[in-house]
Amino acid sequence: MQKDKEKFKIFKEVFDESTMKTIYKLSSDGYIDYIIGPISTGKEANVFLGKNFDEKPIAIKVYRTETSSFNNMWRYIYGDPRFEKIKKSKRDIVFAWARKEIKNLEIAINAGVNAPEPIALRNNVLVMQFIGDDDTPAPSAKNMPPKNPKRWMEIILEYLKKMYEKGLVHGDISEYNILNFNEVPYLIDFGQGVIKGYPLADELLRKDIENILKWFKKLGINTPSFEKVYKEIIKGDIRNG
């Protein structure tokens, strides 16, 4: 009974009236046929497995408009020239956060990074490529560490470099935000990502590098030094030279 109450509470927090209208509109536009169930719960959003009208699986990310940490979100938006005109209201911040994630995903994919391809965005609902087999989502790297961690470390550090060259810092990379899809790493959760030149960019880049090196060290890999990796990533960037 308690578990049912918790599920109902989460359902109400995620699927408020405005969100239901948004999902209905995305359905009317041909992006969502139906929602099957939850995949994951994050700090600011829940991800659900759904199907499109071709019966293909899709990932539906719903950013919570009532229970998100708005002050934390604002910290990663305020000062970003892409969102100069947004108002500091709950709804505007959440909608901007959703737009920010899709823009960051597009930059990452353009840089050659494996990440879910965005399909459609409306208000606080983002429809994305589903990463998994059939209806089974790919596990996080935390739950399924790679069989070849040394190779993964090389790939992910190269991802950091490629994104930085395109002007993006992920800002929240860890084994929790990397999917292991048939031993191929996919980065997820780009909402916290910032562009180069943003006040937090260097701090977040350093955190990403530290997190990755710490994780692979735990997996028994002889990792390069932080300074070596950091210098290699920012090479050619005058502001950090």
Secondary structure, 3 states (H helix, E strand, C coil): CHHHHHHHHHHHHHCCHHHHHHHHHHHHCCCCCEEEEEEEECCCEEEEEEECCCCCEEEEEEECCCCCCHHHHHHHHCCCHHHCCCCCCHHHHHHHHHHHHHHHHHHHHHCCCCCCCEEEEECCEEEEECCEECCEECCECCCCCCCCHHHHHHHHHHHHHHHHHCCEECCCCCHHHEEEECCEEEECCCCCCEECCCCCHHHHHHHHHHHHHHHHHHCCCCCCCHHHHHHHHHCCCHHHC
